[in-house]
Amino acid sequence: MKFVHTNIVARDYKALAEFYVKVFNCRQIGPARNISGEWIEIVTGVKDAKIRGCHLELPGVNDVTLEIFEYNTSFIADKLINSEGLAHIAFEVDSVEETLKRALKSGGEPLSEIQKKHYPELDKTIEVVYIRDIEGNLIEIQKWN
């Protein structure tokens, strides 16, 4: 058994994918997806589903992708850090400050200011900030020293 991908449903899959490419050095792999038909309606439970999207290779991970799909119909739900279900994705980076700057320049929004917390039991310090991508999805940006 192996983990293969995490999916984000986007309003505009191309713009959202470009955000992850610019900010986190992801890259598109494989062809763009254009999925429809009875089989996908059955699998998703979405009547008349038409899906466009792509898979992004995540930096530092082999064979695991970020799948960004755009449905012809979708709805918006509040995305709060303490909402039940999938909450956020996290990236470990070389510089939290520089990555945050790229994210903000690319249309992301900060959820907090950068924080540092020392864990004596690990003898490590985490530098961390939470942001929202251009569609409001939550991302943790972290660096351990």
N, C-alpha and C positions, 0 to 999 in steps of 0.2 A: 504494500500500500504506500502511496505517496501523495503529498499535497501538491495541487497543480495550479490553482489560481484563486484570486479574489476578484469579485465583480463589483463595479460601480455602475449604477444606472445614471446616465447623464442626460441633461437637456440637449447638449451639443457635444457629441462624443469627440469630434475633431478638435474643438477648442480645449476641452478638458484633457485630452491626450497630449496636446501641445504644452499645456501647463506642466504636466509631469515630465515631459521631455526636457523642457527648459530648466525647471527647478531641480529635479532629482536625477537628471542624466539617464532617464529611461529611454528605451528606443523601441520603435514598433518592430515586431517580428511577424512574419507571415503576412498573408494578404488581409486587406480589410474584409470584414464580414458583412454579408447582406443575407439575412436569414428570414425565411417566411415559409408558410405551408402548414398543412394540417398537423404534421409531426411536432412542430415547435409550439403550436397552439395547445396540443395535448400535454407536452412536457412542462410548459410554463403555466398552463391554465388561463392564458390570456387570449381571448377571442380575437381573431384577425391580427394576431401579433406579426409585426414586421420589425426586425431588429437590424440596426447597422452598428458597426463598431470595429474594435481592433484589440489586439493583445500587445501589451508593452512588457518588454524584458526589464526586470528589476535589477538594479546594480548590485553586484555581490551575491547574486542568487542564481543557481543553475536550474533550468527547467521549471521555474515558477513565474507566473505572469500576473500582471494587473490587467484584467479584462474590463474594458470600458465599452458599454453597450448603450445605445439610444433606441428606445422603443417608439413606435408611432403613437402610442398613448401611454401616458404615465401620470403620476400624481406626486405632489410635494408633501412631505411629512416633516415635522420639526426634527432637526438633528441637533440634539443637545448631548453634551459630553456624558451625562448620566442616564441617557435613554437606554432602555433594555435592548438587547440585541447587539449586533456588530457596531462598535463605537467609533473606532478610528484605526488608521494604519500608521505605522511608525517607520522612520528612516533614521539610521545612524549616519552622521555626516562628519566631514573633517572640520567644518566650521559652522556652528549653529547661527552665528551672526550673519555670515555671508549667505548662507542658504535662506535665512529669513529675508534678507534684502532682496534676493532673487525672487522669492515667492511674492513679496509685496509688489515688486516691480512688474510681475507677471499677472497681477490682479488678485492675489491671495489676501486674506485679512487675518490679522493677529487675534487670537483669543485671549492671550495673556502677554506679559513681558517675559523675557528670558529669565529663567531661575537656575540657581546652582544649589545642589544639595549633596552634602558629604554623607556617605554611608560608612561609618567606622568599621562595621563588621566585614565589609568588602575591601576596605582601604581604597575606595574609589569615590569620585565625585561625578555626578551627572549634571550636565548643562542641558536644559530642556525648555522648549516652548511649544505651545499648541497653536495651530493656525487652521483656517478654513481655506480650502481651494476655491477656485472661481465659481463653483456650484454649491458651496457650503459644506462639503464633506470635511470631516475633521482629520487632521494630520498631526502627529507628534514628530518633532525634529529634535534629535538628541545626540549628545556626544559624551562618552565616558572617558574620564582621565584618571 
